[in-house]
Amino acid sequence: MSFVLFFFFFRCGGTVGAILTCPLEVVKTRLQSSSVTLYISEVQLNTMAGASVNRIVSPGPLHCLKAIYFAAYSNCKEKLNDVFDPDSTQVHMISAAMAGFTAITATNPIWLIKTRLQLDARNRGEKRMGAFECVRKVYQTDGLKGFYRGMSASYAGISETVIHFVIYESIKQKLLEYKTASTMENDEESVKEASDFVGMMLAAATSKTCATTIAYPHEVVRTRLREEGTKYRSFFQTLALLVQEEGYGSLYRGLTTHLVRQIPNTAIMMATYELVVYLLNG
C-alpha cells in the first residue's frame, strides 16, 4: 500500500509538471539542435526550378519513468546510510550517481525516440513521423545500438544530478535545523506546515538552477548525438566540434528555455516526493 501511494502521488506531481512545461521541452530541443526549420505559411520560397524549399536559420540566444530514478535513489541512500555517516554528502553523491546511471541505462531508448520526434521537421501537408515509424527507422539504420546514441552524454550529465542533490539536501538540512531551533526555542512540537514544503520547493529550484547551469553542455551534446544521420559520433568529438565550428556559446543553446521548464518541474516533483515520504512515515 505504501508503494502504491508513493507511485500515485509521485506520478500526479510529475504529470502536472510535465504537462505545464512540455512545450518548453520541444523549444529547448530545437534550440539545441544543429538547425531549426521555420515554415512560412503565407509565402512559399521557390527555387529556380519552382520547387518549394524550407528556410533554415540559426536559432536565437513517459513521465512516470522518473519513479525509477527516485526508487533507485531512495534504496541506495537507505543502504549507504549503514556504510557512511547517515545523510552525509557522500551518501547523497553516490546515491544520486547510482540513481542517474540506473535511470539513464533503462530509459535512453525512450528519450532518443522523443528527441527524434521533436526534431522531425517535414514540409507542411506531409504526415509527421509517428513513434512506431521512428522506432523502425532507428532499428533499420543503426540496429539496436542506435537506440543508445547519446547515452555517453547522459552519463556525463550524472554530474548535474549529483550537484543538484548535494545542494538540495544541504539546503533542506539547513531549513530543518532552523525549524527545529525555532520550535525548541518556543517550546513547541515540530509539525510539518505548508511553508515547509514551499521552502523545499525553493531549495529544489535553487539547487536545480546551479546544477543545470554548470552541467548544461552535456544536454546540447546529447541532442546532437541523437540527431538522425549527423557527423557527431562521440561525446568528446561532438564537444570539440561544437566549440570549433560554432564557438563556446553553442554549448549553452536553449539554456534559458531549459531553466524555465526545469525549475518549476523540479520544484513540483521534489515537493511531491517530500510530501509523500512525510505522509507514508506518518
N, C-alpha and C positions, 0 to 999 in steps of 0.2 A: 504493500500500500504506500509506503514511503517513497519508493522509486517512482510509482505511478504519479503521485502528486508532484514530485520533483520534475518529472518529464513534462507533465501537463502545464505547469506554471512556467517552466523554462521555455517551452515551445511557444506559449502565448506571448511572453515577453519578446522572444526572438522574432516571432512573426510580425508583431506590431512594429518593431524597429525596422525590419526588412521592408515591409510594405511602404512605410513612410519615406524610406531613403533609397529604394530601388532605382528610381530614375537617375539619381546621382551616381549610382554604381555604373550605369551604362555610359554616362557622360565621362566619368573618370577613365573607364577602359578605352573609350575612343580617344581621349587626350593622350593616353599612354602609348597608343598605337603609333606605328610609323607614318601613318597618314590618316586624314579624316576626309570622308567623302560627303560633300554637300550637294543636295539635289535642288535644282532650280525649277520650281513648279510652273511659273508663268512663261519663262523663256527657255527654249531648248538651245543649247550651244551646239552648233553643227560644224562638222569638219568640211573640208573642201569637197569630199565625196558625198556629202549630205547625210552621213550617219551621225546620230546623236552621241555625245560623249559626256562623261561626268567631269565636273570641275573639282580638281584636287587642290586643297590649300593646306597650309600648315596651321595647326591649332594655336590659339592664344594661350597668355600666361594662365531549396532544399535545406531551408534554414535550420531545421531541427537537427541536422547532422552536426551542428556545433555542440550538441549534447555529448557527442563522442569526446570532444575536447575537454569539457567540464568534468565528465566522468573520469577521464584519464588523469586530469589534474587533481581531483579530489582524492582518488585512490592512491596516486603516487605520493601526494602530500601526507596522507594518513600513515603510509608505510615509512616514509622518510623521517617523520616526527619521532619514530622509535630509534632512528640511527643518529640523527643530528639533534641539536637543540630545537625543541618544538617551535614551529612557526618562525624559524630563523631565515635569514636571507638565503642561505644555502638551500634550504628546503624549498623556498619559493622559486629560486632559479632553476633547480634541477626538475622540479615538478612541472614548471611551465615549459621547459625544453622538451621533456618527455611527452607531455601532452600535445605539444605542437608537432613533434615528429610522428606521433601516432595518428593524429587527425589528418596531417598532410598526406601521409602514405595511403590512408584509407580513402580519401576523398579527391585526390588530384584529378582522376579522370572526369569527375563531375564538373570541377571548376574549369578544366580545359574545354569541355563542351560548352559551358556557359560563356566563356570568353570568345570562342569561335562564333557563337550565335550573336553575341553583342557586336562583333566586328563584321558580321555578314552585311555587306553593302552591295545590293543589287539595284539595277535600274528599276524605276517605278513601273508598276504593271506586272513585273515578274513575281512569281511565287517565292516568298522568302524561305530559306532553308529551315527545316524542322530539326528537332533533336535527333530523331532516328536516322534521318538522312545524314546529319553531321557525324554521328557515330559510325555509320557505314563508310563515309568518306575518309574519316581518320584511319579506320582499320585498313581500307584498301590502299591508302597511300603509305602509311608507316607501320602497319601491323599493330600488335599490342603495345609495343614500346611508344607508339605515337600518343597514347593516352597519358603518358608520363612526362611529356615535354613540359619544361618549366618547373619540374619538381626540385631541381637543384637550387633554383632561385627561391622557391618556397622554403627549402631547408635553411637557406641563408636568412630568410625572414623570421626564423625562430628567434633570432636576436631581438626582434621587435616585441615578440611575446614575452620574452624573459624580462626585458626592460620594463614593459607595461606592468607585469605582475609584481615585480620588485618594488616599483614606485607606488603602485596601488596598495599593496599590503603594508608598506611603510606609512603611507598617509592614513590608512584605515587604523593602524595601530596607534598612531598619534591621536586620532579622533576618539578612539576607545579610552585611551589614557586620560584625555581631557574630560570625557564624560564621567569616568569613574571617580576622578578627583573632585568633580563638581558635586556628584551625588554624596560622596563621603563627607564633603565639607558641609553640605546642607542636611546630612543625616537622613538621606532618602534612599529608597530602594531603586536600583538601576533597572529601568524598563525601557525597551525599545520604543522610540517615538518616530513620527513621520519625518522629523528633522534629521534623525539619524540616517535614514535612507537617502534623504536629499544630500547629506554630507558624503555618503558613499558614491552617489551619482557624480558629484563634483570631483571626488577623488579619482573615479574611473575616467572622467573626461580629461582631467589634468594628466594622468599617467599615460593615457592613450595618445594625447597630443604630443607629449615628449617623445614617446617611443616611436610613433609613426614618423615624426619629422626626422629623427635620427636614422631610421632604417628604411625610409621610403624608396631609395633607388632600387631595391630588390623587386618592388612592385612593377616598376617600369620594365626592368629586365625580364621579369616573368611574363608580362604581357607580350613583349616582343618575341620571346621564345615560343609562345603559344600561337603566334600568327601562322597562317597557312602558307607553306612554301616560301619561307623567308631565308635570308642569308645568315640569320642568327642561329648558332649551333650549340653554344655552351654558355654558362654563366659569365665567366671572366672574359671570354671572347666578345660576348654581347656588350658587357660593361665597357670594355676598351673601345669597341666600335662606336658606341653611342657618344662617348666623350670625343673621339676623333672626328666623327662626321657632324655632330650636332652640338658639341660643347657640353660643359658641365650642367648647364641649365636644363638640358633634356632629361637629366636624371630625376628632376622634380616636376615633370609634366603631370598635371592633374592633381597636385598635392592639395590645393585649396579645396577642390571638389571632394577629394577623398576625406579630408578632415571634416568638412561639413556633413558628410554622410556618416563617418565612423564615430564621431564624438557622441551624438545623441543615441546612436545604435548601441554603442558600448555602454553608455550610461544606463540605458534601459535594461540591457541584458544583465549587467553586474548587479543592479538594484534588485532585479527579479531573482537572480541567483541568491543573493544575500537574504531576501525576504523568505524564499522557500526554505533555505537552510534554517533560518530562525523559527519558522512555523513547524518544521519537522522535528526540531530539537525541543519544541515545547516552550 
